[in-house]
Amino acid sequence: MLNSGTIRWNHVLGRAFIYLMLGAFALYYLIPLFVMVVTSLKPLDEIRSGNLLSLPMQPTFEAWGIAWNSACTGVQCNGLQGYFYNSMIMVIPAMLISTLLGAMNGYVLTKWKFPGSNVVFSMLLVGCFIPFQVILLPMAKVLGMVGLAGSLPGLVMVHVIYGLAFTTLFFRNYYITIPDELINAARIDGASFWTTFFKIILPLSTPIIVVSTIWQFTQIWNDFLFGVIYSSGEQQPITVALNNLVNTSTGVKRYNVDMAGAIIAALPTLFVYVVAGKYFVRGLTAGSVKG
């Protein structure tokens, strides 16, 4: 039998190995971000003469200013500023509308069941597994019919429709954990459908609202396919503008500007995950167990 000292030593070695592997994976994951940051802070001459992992000898934010204000994204050289605002204008209403509609759907499908509600939920669930490419042509036709083709409101509509299946799934699984007796008591007291939803259900939904908003924000902000197909010109989101910036050359390839633009495009999602990432995990686990 192993003595206590041997067991303790094996435990220490096991813990050290785990932390070593986690550190190695974290380093492997963070190296591309490190390269992007240091490259964006280097002048072009230093980039050509140095290596990717070297720290900038003369740090400068000139590339950031160019990427924001004057970088060429095609025939225009106005930087990423306007496209950044386009993404904000698109993301915020699409995120809020899809989250609110998903909460309503989850509420109806769990607490106000009707004949065929399980079939409706199954159909919505299928929407989570439909590839983007399948809906491109039908959605383009719909946008043309309602006069929203090539516009930011059209992109908002696309992301609301495509995200509705996911938000409904989130809220439906969370609302299952809320006791039916709570809803029945509200009905006995004369509370209507909307009163119960806004006064009782929504105040209890903070964890899953956080999950839905984070999910929708990152999915919509990072989307490229819908943006490049359903928008045009100055109505494009920042992901499309970044692609145009990287693939536009006016003689000299400015890698520092490309890296600065990529970081600018990624900053909102990085901020959301750093600030609210732990709440995302808590929200998911909050509705995982009933009882």
Secondary structure, 3 states (H helix, E strand, C coil): CCCHHHHHHHHHHHHHHHHHHHHHHHHHHHHHHHHHHHHHCCCHHHHHHCCCCCCCCCCCCHHHHHHHHCCCCCCCCCCCHHHHHHHHHHHHHHHHHHHHHHHHHHHHHHHCCCCCHHHHHHHHHHHCCCCHHHHHHHHHHHHHHCCCCECHHHHHHHHHHHHHHHHHHHHHHHHCCCCHHHHHHHHHCCCCHHHHHHHHHHHHCHHHHHHHHHHHHHHHHHCCHHHHHHECHHHCCHHHHHHHHHCCCCCCCCHHHHHHHHHHHHHHHHHHHHHHHHHHHHHHHHCCCCC
